[in-house]
Amino acid sequence: MLEHGGRLRAASQRFAIPLDEWLDLSTGIAPYGWPLPTLATQAWTRLPELDDGLEAAARDYYGVASLLPVAGSQAAIQALPRLRRNATVGIVSPAYAEHAAAWQREGHRLLEISEAAVNRALERLDVLLLINPNNPTGRRIDSAQLLAWHARLAERGGWLVVDEAFIDCTPEHSLATFSHLPGLIVLRSFGKFFGLAGIRLGFVLAEPTLLEPLAELLGPWTVSGPARAVASVLLQDNAGQQAQRQRLSTDGERLAALLGAHGWPPTGGCALFHWVASERAGALHEFLAANGILTRLFLSPSSLRFGLPADETSWQRLEQALRVFALESV
């Protein structure tokens, strides 16, 4: 199993700090949402059915004609490589490690490439995969560039796979409305923007001829009844979504300013997280963890990813820890 953010129990054991005393900033998941709907008993007692409104609500939210709900975008990440054979796959790096692991697991040839190298590498690729905005760097590639890459791949039956797990705060930059094009696959996460990672829900946006074999591979009832019911309501709550977008954007800017004010200006980021590349990342990570604040440490390149604090007390706690670290490092 690859290492991910959110491993709070492991940190609790290592640093001997009780779970309820931690400030977890190690993920890019919204630390708040809005009131959940009351669910009918049938959501818990009956098998999920496809005509319950989820697909219709999701199609409206993403602005697409066809999509497939999955048990978190992770389910699609693991399944998509099984729909091709002996492919050469380029992954724009650094990137969420599960993508590379999934394609390697199915025996495909993997090339980790930089964004600048994509144009040179494209003719050798059957699949180009990237995260937009990137995780962990927050780098966003322009839609026009992505569509140009897609066109070159599609001419010979290739795929462009775009993981848009962190794009909900800036939906105008999504490729969702182009996902009907052959060879374009867009992955969307429900839990990150809506602050409901535990619901395990995501969507694959693509043409029906790709979604059908993917659905067959994953099998029936991949998304639970309660998850479908909650998502059906929240995907139609336009006012709630707008308020969430505004709050996340404001807090993202606040986090960037806070880090910069204490000597850690972000190297990149988006509304849901900021990323700081530094040779001293490991030292700051250990210091914060010893004080009950968990961040996501990356070794290559040496860097930290900071998620958003959930409330004012958490903001003050992070600021105080950064201030103390700066004083002790003089």
VOPAGU-2260 file (C-alpha; in pm, 1 decimal, decimal comma):
REM VOPAGU-2260
SITE   aa  ch    i         X         Y         Z
SITE  MET   A    0       0,0       0,0       0,0
SITE  LEU   A    1     128,0     343,8     -91,8
SITE  GLU   A    2     156,8     617,5     168,7
SITE  HIS   A    3    -111,0     885,9     175,0
SITE  GLY   A    4    -215,3    1183,3     381,3
SITE  GLY   A    5    -470,9    1136,5     655,4
SITE  ARG   A    6    -286,0     857,6     837,5
SITE  LEU   A    7    -368,4    1009,0    1171,3
SITE  ARG   A    8    -365,6     688,3    1375,8
SITE  ALA   A    9     -10,0     608,9    1266,4
SITE  ALA   A   10     101,3     960,2    1360,8
SITE  SER   A   11     -80,2     934,0    1693,6
SITE  GLN   A   12     108,6     617,0    1780,5
SITE  ARG   A   13     445,1     746,0    1663,8
SITE  PHE   A   14     430,0    1077,0    1852,1
SITE  ALA   A   15     223,3     949,5    2148,2
SITE  ILE   A   16     -40,6    1219,4    2100,4
SITE  PRO   A   17    -409,1    1120,8    2135,9
SITE  LEU   A   18    -616,2    1127,5    1816,8
SITE  ASP   A   19    -846,4    1403,4    1937,0
SITE  GLU   A   20    -552,7    1639,1    2001,2
SITE  TRP   A   21    -430,9    1649,5    1640,2
SITE  LEU   A   22    -473,5    1916,9    1376,9
SITE  ASP   A   23    -472,4    1718,5    1053,4
SITE  LEU   A   24    -356,8    1926,2     755,0
SITE  SER   A   25    -218,3    1629,6     564,0
SITE  THR   A   26    -493,2    1598,6     301,4
SITE  GLY   A   27    -642,8    1820,7      34,1
SITE  ILE   A   28    -996,4    1749,7     153,4
SITE  ALA   A   29   -1224,3    2038,6     248,3
SITE  PRO   A   30   -1229,0    2044,4     630,5
SITE  TYR   A   31   -1592,1    2156,1     637,6
SITE  GLY   A   32   -1911,5    2109,7     441,0
SITE  TRP   A   33   -2275,2    2190,6     509,1
SITE  PRO   A   34   -2570,2    2014,5     678,0
SITE  LEU   A   35   -2641,1    1668,4     542,1
SITE  PRO   A   36   -2989,4    1567,1     428,2
SITE  THR   A   37   -3201,6    1326,7     627,4
SITE  LEU   A   38   -3199,3     990,8     450,5
SITE  ALA   A   39   -3497,6     766,6     393,3
SITE  THR   A   40   -3473,2     426,1     559,5
SITE  GLN   A   41   -3471,7     262,3     216,5
SITE  ALA   A   42   -3129,6     413,6     143,7
SITE  TRP   A   43   -2992,5     181,6     412,2
SITE  THR   A   44   -3214,2    -124,7     369,1
SITE  ARG   A   45   -3242,1    -167,1     -10,0
SITE  LEU   A   46   -2986,4    -230,3    -280,3
SITE  PRO   A   47   -2902,2      87,4    -473,7
SITE  GLU   A   48   -3102,6     150,6    -790,0
SITE  LEU   A   49   -2986,8     347,9   -1092,2
SITE  ASP   A   50   -3302,4     557,2   -1132,2
SITE  ASP   A   51   -3271,9     731,7    -795,4
SITE  GLY   A   52   -3162,8    1065,4    -942,3
SITE  LEU   A   53   -2787,5    1052,6    -877,9
SITE  GLU   A   54   -2678,9    1024,6   -1239,3
SITE  ALA   A   55   -2915,3    1303,2   -1346,6
SITE  ALA   A   56   -2794,4    1535,6   -1068,8
SITE  ALA   A   57   -2430,2    1459,8   -1151,9
SITE  ARG   A   58   -2480,4    1516,8   -1524,2
SITE  ASP   A   59   -2628,4    1857,8   -1447,2
SITE  TYR   A   60   -2350,6    1945,6   -1200,5
SITE  TYR   A   61   -2069,6    1851,4   -1439,7
SITE  GLY   A   62   -2248,8    1962,8   -1756,2
SITE  VAL   A   63   -2211,3    1630,2   -1936,6
SITE  ALA   A   64   -2430,0    1380,3   -2119,8
SITE  SER   A   65   -2270,3    1061,7   -1987,2
SITE  LEU   A   66   -2084,4     960,1   -1673,6
SITE  LEU   A   67   -2032,1     668,0   -1438,6
SITE  PRO   A   68   -2047,5     690,6   -1056,9
SITE  VAL   A   69   -1769,4     492,7    -888,2
SITE  ALA   A   70   -1663,3     419,7    -531,4
SITE  GLY   A   71   -1424,2     714,2    -518,7
SITE  SER   A   72   -1207,1     813,7    -814,3
SITE  GLN   A   73    -958,1     560,9    -673,5
SITE  ALA   A   74   -1180,3     282,6    -809,7
SITE  ALA   A   75   -1146,5     424,3   -1160,2
SITE  ILE   A   76    -772,4     479,5   -1118,3
SITE  GLN   A   77    -729,8     108,5   -1048,6
SITE  ALA   A   78    -973,6     -14,0   -1313,9
SITE  LEU   A   79    -888,0     195,4   -1620,5
SITE  PRO   A   80    -550,3      25,4   -1683,7
SITE  ARG   A   81    -737,9    -304,0   -1722,3
SITE  LEU   A   82    -917,6    -169,5   -2031,4
SITE  ARG   A   83    -595,9    -149,3   -2235,7
SITE  ARG   A   84    -314,6    -393,0   -2309,8
SITE  ASN   A   85      58,5    -329,7   -2347,2
SITE  ALA   A   86      26,7      46,7   -2347,9
SITE  THR   A   87     301,3     305,0   -2316,1
SITE  VAL   A   88     176,1     547,1   -2053,0
SITE  GLY   A   89     317,4     889,6   -1982,6
SITE  ILE   A   90     243,3    1040,4   -1642,5
SITE  VAL   A   91     317,2    1407,2   -1582,9
SITE  SER   A   92     528,1    1403,6   -1265,7
SITE  PRO   A   93     531,5    1463,9    -974,1
SITE  ALA   A   94     186,1    1314,5    -934,9
SITE  TYR   A   95     -46,1    1123,2    -703,9
SITE  ALA   A   96     138,1     791,3    -680,4
SITE  GLU   A   97    -165,4     563,1    -718,8
SITE  HIS   A   98    -185,4     640,0   -1091,3
SITE  ALA   A   99     160,3     503,6   -1171,3
SITE  ALA   A  100     112,9     206,1    -940,5
SITE  ALA   A  101    -214,4     107,1   -1109,8
SITE  TRP   A  102     -72,7     112,9   -1463,5
SITE  GLN   A  103     243,3     -70,5   -1358,9
SITE  ARG   A  104      35,7    -334,8   -1180,9
SITE  GLU   A  105    -131,9    -423,1   -1511,6
SITE  GLY   A  106     199,8    -456,2   -1694,4
SITE  HIS   A  107     199,4    -133,6   -1894,8
SITE  ARG   A  108     518,8      55,0   -1979,7
SITE  LEU   A  109     537,9     370,2   -1770,5
SITE  LEU   A  110     722,2     694,9   -1844,2
SITE  GLU   A  111     731,3     966,3   -1579,9
SITE  ILE   A  112     773,8    1291,4   -1770,6
SITE  SER   A  113     774,0    1662,3   -1699,4
SITE  GLU   A  114     510,4    1892,7   -1842,5
SITE  ALA   A  115     776,1    2047,3   -2067,0
SITE  ALA   A  116     859,0    1705,3   -2213,4
SITE  VAL   A  117     502,8    1610,0   -2312,3
SITE  ASN   A  118     519,1    1747,2   -2668,9
SITE  ARG   A  119     837,2    1552,6   -2741,1
SITE  ALA   A  120     708,5    1231,9   -2581,6
SITE  LEU   A  121     353,2    1233,8   -2717,3
SITE  GLU   A  122     419,0    1032,3   -3034,0
SITE  ARG   A  123     553,8     745,9   -2821,9
SITE  LEU   A  124     251,2     736,6   -2590,0
SITE  ASP   A  125     -73,3     543,0   -2599,6
SITE  VAL   A  126    -196,8     715,3   -2285,4
SITE  LEU   A  127    -110,0    1052,3   -2133,0
SITE  LEU   A  128    -219,7    1094,3   -1772,9
SITE  LEU   A  129    -206,8    1407,0   -1562,6
SITE  ILE   A  130    -367,3    1571,4   -1260,9
SITE  ASN   A  131    -514,5    1917,0   -1310,9
SITE  PRO   A  132    -457,8    2104,0   -1086,1
SITE  ASN   A  133    -168,9    1881,1    -998,7
SITE  ASN   A  134    -134,5    1695,6    -670,6
SITE  PRO   A  135      88,1    1790,2    -491,4
SITE  THR   A  136     218,9    2095,8    -678,8
SITE  GLY   A  137    -112,7    2268,5    -754,2
SITE  ARG   A  138       7,2    2344,2   -1107,4
SITE  ARG   A  139    -277,9    2385,9   -1358,2
SITE  ILE   A  140    -233,4    2326,7   -1730,9
SITE  ASP   A  141    -439,6    2539,2   -1969,9
SITE  SER   A  142    -743,4    2369,1   -2127,8
SITE  ALA   A  143    -636,3    2461,7   -2480,5
SITE  GLN   A  144    -304,6    2281,8   -2430,3
SITE  LEU   A  145    -478,1    1974,8   -2292,5
SITE  LEU   A  146    -719,4    1958,6   -2585,2
SITE  ALA   A  147    -431,1    1990,2   -2830,3
SITE  TRP   A  148    -257,6    1694,6   -2665,0
SITE  HIS   A  149    -582,5    1500,5   -2668,4
SITE  ALA   A  150    -632,9    1560,1   -3040,1
SITE  ARG   A  151    -289,6    1419,7   -3121,2
SITE  LEU   A  152    -350,6    1110,6   -2908,0
SITE  ALA   A  153    -703,9    1050,5   -3032,7
SITE  GLU   A  154    -586,9    1044,9   -3397,1
SITE  ARG   A  155    -432,0     704,2   -3328,7
SITE  GLY   A  156    -669,2     568,1   -3065,0
SITE  GLY   A  157    -483,0     705,5   -2763,8
SITE  TRP   A  158    -624,3     835,9   -2436,6
SITE  LEU   A  159    -584,2    1155,0   -2242,1
SITE  VAL   A  160    -675,7    1085,4   -1878,4
SITE  VAL   A  161    -721,0    1398,9   -1665,7
SITE  ASP   A  162    -768,6    1363,8   -1290,3
SITE  GLU   A  163    -960,6    1674,8   -1181,8
SITE  ALA   A  164    -998,6    1582,8    -813,7
SITE  PHE   A  165    -919,1    1939,1    -700,0
SITE  ILE   A  166   -1086,0    2150,0    -970,6
SITE  ASP   A  167   -1433,4    2208,8    -821,4
SITE  CYS   A  168   -1343,2    2554,8    -692,5
SITE  THR   A  169   -1257,7    2659,4   -1049,1
SITE  PRO   A  170   -1499,5    2458,5   -1267,5
SITE  GLU   A  171   -1441,5    2695,5   -1558,8
SITE  HIS   A  172   -1104,3    2523,5   -1608,9
SITE  SER   A  173   -1251,1    2171,1   -1625,8
SITE  LEU   A  174   -1250,2    1956,7   -1939,1
SITE  ALA   A  175   -1581,7    1803,2   -1832,9
SITE  THR   A  176   -1777,8    1957,3   -2120,4
SITE  PHE   A  177   -1535,2    1798,2   -2369,3
SITE  SER   A  178   -1553,1    1450,1   -2214,5
SITE  HIS   A  179   -1782,9    1324,2   -2492,6
SITE  LEU   A  180   -1481,5    1327,7   -2725,2
SITE  PRO   A  181   -1332,6     983,8   -2802,3
SITE  GLY   A  182   -1023,7     914,5   -2595,0
SITE  LEU   A  183   -1081,9    1185,9   -2334,2
SITE  ILE   A  184   -1140,2    1057,4   -1981,1
SITE  VAL   A  185   -1200,0    1298,2   -1692,8
SITE  LEU   A  186   -1197,6    1178,3   -1331,6
SITE  ARG   A  187   -1383,2    1378,3   -1068,5
SITE  SER   A  188   -1385,0    1336,9    -690,5
SITE  PHE   A  189   -1697,8    1412,5    -488,4
SITE  GLY   A  190   -1548,0    1392,8    -139,1
SITE  LYS   A  191   -1274,3    1654,7    -160,6
SITE  PHE   A  192   -1482,1    1960,7    -249,1
SITE  PHE   A  193   -1790,6    1857,0     -52,8
SITE  GLY   A  194   -1580,2    1762,3     252,2
SITE  LEU   A  195   -1711,8    1404,5     253,7
SITE  ALA   A  196   -1415,5    1180,4     176,4
SITE  GLY   A  197   -1567,3     899,6     381,7
SITE  ILE   A  198   -1858,8     871,2     140,9
SITE  ARG   A  199   -1624,8     716,7    -122,0
SITE  LEU   A  200   -1776,0     861,2    -436,6
SITE  GLY   A  201   -1632,7     981,3    -764,3
SITE  PHE   A  202   -1733,2    1004,3   -1128,9
SITE  VAL   A  203   -1579,4     905,3   -1460,5
SITE  LEU   A  204   -1673,7    1142,2   -1743,7
SITE  ALA   A  205   -1624,3     989,5   -2088,1
SITE  GLU   A  206   -1805,1     867,1   -2396,9
SITE  PRO   A  207   -2052,0     575,8   -2345,0
SITE  THR   A  208   -1840,2     330,5   -2545,1
SITE  LEU   A  209   -1571,3     358,6   -2276,4
SITE  LEU   A  210   -1803,2     382,4   -1976,3
SITE  GLU   A  211   -1989,4      63,3   -2065,8
SITE  PRO   A  212   -1691,5    -176,5   -2039,2
SITE  LEU   A  213   -1571,3      10,1   -1729,8
SITE  ALA   A  214   -1911,4     -37,2   -1564,2
SITE  GLU   A  215   -1908,6    -404,5   -1656,0
SITE  LEU   A  216   -1560,8    -444,9   -1510,5
SITE  LEU   A  217   -1655,1    -276,8   -1180,1
SITE  GLY   A  218   -1981,2    -467,8   -1144,3
SITE  PRO   A  219   -2316,5    -367,1    -990,2
SITE  TRP   A  220   -2381,1    -161,4    -675,3
SITE  THR   A  221   -2038,3       1,2    -667,0
SITE  VAL   A  222   -2175,0     307,2    -480,9
SITE  SER   A  223   -2373,7     256,6    -160,5
SITE  GLY   A  224   -2735,4     365,6    -122,8
SITE  PRO   A  225   -2660,7     625,7     147,5
SITE  ALA   A  226   -2376,3     772,0     -61,5
SITE  ARG   A  227   -2603,6     800,2    -363,7
SITE  ALA   A  228   -2879,5     965,9    -161,8
SITE  VAL   A  229   -2654,5    1226,1       1,3
SITE  ALA   A  230   -2476,6    1311,7    -322,8
SITE  SER   A  231   -2803,3    1344,8    -515,3
SITE  VAL   A  232   -2909,9    1625,1    -281,9
SITE  LEU   A  233   -2577,6    1810,6    -252,6
SITE  LEU   A  234   -2510,0    1803,1    -626,7
SITE  GLN   A  235   -2832,4    2002,6    -673,8
SITE  ASP   A  236   -2760,5    2255,4    -396,7
SITE  ASN   A  237   -2627,6    2542,3    -606,5
SITE  ALA   A  238   -2631,6    2793,4    -321,0
SITE  GLY   A  239   -2438,9    2557,5     -93,1
SITE  GLN   A  240   -2182,6    2488,7    -363,6
SITE  GLN   A  241   -2126,1    2859,4    -424,9
SITE  ALA   A  242   -2080,2    2926,5     -54,9
SITE  GLN   A  243   -1835,0    2637,4     -28,3
SITE  ARG   A  244   -1639,7    2764,8    -329,6
SITE  GLN   A  245   -1611,1    3110,8    -180,3
SITE  ARG   A  246   -1504,8    2988,7     162,2
SITE  LEU   A  247   -1244,5    2749,7      23,9
SITE  SER   A  248   -1100,7    3014,6    -207,7
SITE  THR   A  249   -1077,6    3266,7      76,1
SITE  ASP   A  250    -914,7    3015,9     309,0
SITE  GLY   A  251    -673,6    2904,2      37,4
SITE  GLU   A  252    -553,1    3261,9      -0,6
SITE  ARG   A  253    -526,9    3297,5     376,0
SITE  LEU   A  254    -315,3    2983,1     400,9
SITE  ALA   A  255     -76,0    3105,2     131,4
SITE  ALA   A  256     -35,9    3437,4     310,2
SITE  LEU   A  257      17,5    3270,0     648,4
SITE  LEU   A  258     288,2    3037,6     516,9
SITE  GLY   A  259     462,3    3321,7     335,8
SITE  ALA   A  260     458,0    3544,9     643,1
SITE  HIS   A  261     653,0    3283,6     839,4
SITE  GLY   A  262     918,4    3208,1     580,8
SITE  TRP   A  263     746,1    2929,7     388,1
SITE  PRO   A  264     603,6    3092,1      72,3
SITE  PRO   A  265     413,4    2833,0    -130,7
SITE  THR   A  266     581,1    2691,6    -437,8
SITE  GLY   A  267     236,5    2606,9    -572,0
SITE  GLY   A  268    -114,2    2524,0    -466,1
SITE  CYS   A  269    -487,5    2562,5    -520,1
SITE  ALA   A  270    -788,2    2647,0    -305,6
SITE  LEU   A  271    -774,5    2316,8    -116,0
SITE  PHE   A  272    -401,7    2299,2     -35,2
SITE  HIS   A  273     -62,9    2466,1     -72,5
SITE  TRP   A  274     269,5    2305,2    -147,9
SITE  VAL   A  275     609,2    2421,0     -23,8
SITE  ALA   A  276     930,3    2281,8    -173,4
SITE  SER   A  277    1227,3    2320,5      60,9
SITE  GLU   A  278    1529,5    2125,4     177,4
SITE  ARG   A  279    1406,1    2197,8     530,9
SITE  ALA   A  280    1063,9    2040,7     470,0
SITE  GLY   A  281    1148,7    1732,2     672,9
SITE  ALA   A  282    1254,6    1937,2     975,5
SITE  LEU   A  283     933,0    2142,7     970,7
SITE  HIS   A  284     722,4    1830,5     925,4
SITE  GLU   A  285     879,2    1666,0    1230,9
SITE  PHE   A  286     846,3    1980,3    1441,8
SITE  LEU   A  287     480,9    2027,9    1354,8
SITE  ALA   A  288     402,0    1660,6    1412,3
SITE  ALA   A  289     571,0    1668,7    1753,0
SITE  ASN   A  290     324,1    1946,3    1830,6
SITE  GLY   A  291      22,9    1756,1    1702,5
SITE  ILE   A  292      -2,3    1913,4    1355,9
SITE  LEU   A  293      11,6    1665,8    1069,7
SITE  THR   A  294     124,3    1773,3     721,7
SITE  ARG   A  295     203,2    1567,1     412,9
SITE  LEU   A  296     575,9    1516,4     360,3
SITE  PHE   A  297     723,2    1435,9      17,7
SITE  LEU   A  298    1082,0    1323,3     -19,9
SITE  SER   A  299    1126,9    1384,7    -393,2
SITE  PRO   A  300    1131,8    1672,6    -419,7
SITE  SER   A  301    1169,9    1758,6     -52,5
SITE  SER   A  302     842,2    1936,6      17,4
SITE  LEU   A  303     533,8    1973,4     234,6
SITE  ARG   A  304     167,8    1997,4     144,4
SITE  PHE   A  305     -59,9    2191,3     379,2
SITE  GLY   A  306    -435,3    2143,2     381,3
SITE  LEU   A  307    -678,6    2399,4     521,4
SITE  PRO   A  308    -748,7    2446,6     893,9
SITE  ALA   A  309   -1116,0    2397,1     975,9
SITE  ASP   A  310   -1176,1    2680,8    1222,9
SITE  GLU   A  311   -1020,2    2987,0    1384,2
SITE  THR   A  312    -869,2    2790,4    1672,3
SITE  SER   A  313    -690,0    2568,7    1420,6
SITE  TRP   A  314    -563,6    2869,9    1225,1
SITE  GLN   A  315    -417,3    3020,7    1542,7
SITE  ARG   A  316    -258,4    2690,5    1638,4
SITE  LEU   A  317     -83,7    2660,8    1301,5
SITE  GLU   A  318      34,9    3020,6    1313,0
SITE  GLN   A  319     176,9    2978,4    1663,3
SITE  ALA   A  320     364,3    2662,1    1564,7
SITE  LEU   A  321     515,9    2828,9    1256,3
SITE  ARG   A  322     620,5    3126,7    1468,0
SITE  VAL   A  323     792,5    2906,4    1726,2
SITE  PHE   A  324     970,6    2702,1    1460,2
SITE  ALA   A  325    1104,8    3021,2    1301,8
SITE  LEU   A  326    1236,6    3142,5    1641,1
SITE  GLU   A  327    1398,9    2811,1    1723,7
SITE  SER   A  328    1561,3    2791,5    1379,4
SITE  VAL   A  329    1743,6    3124,4    1413,4
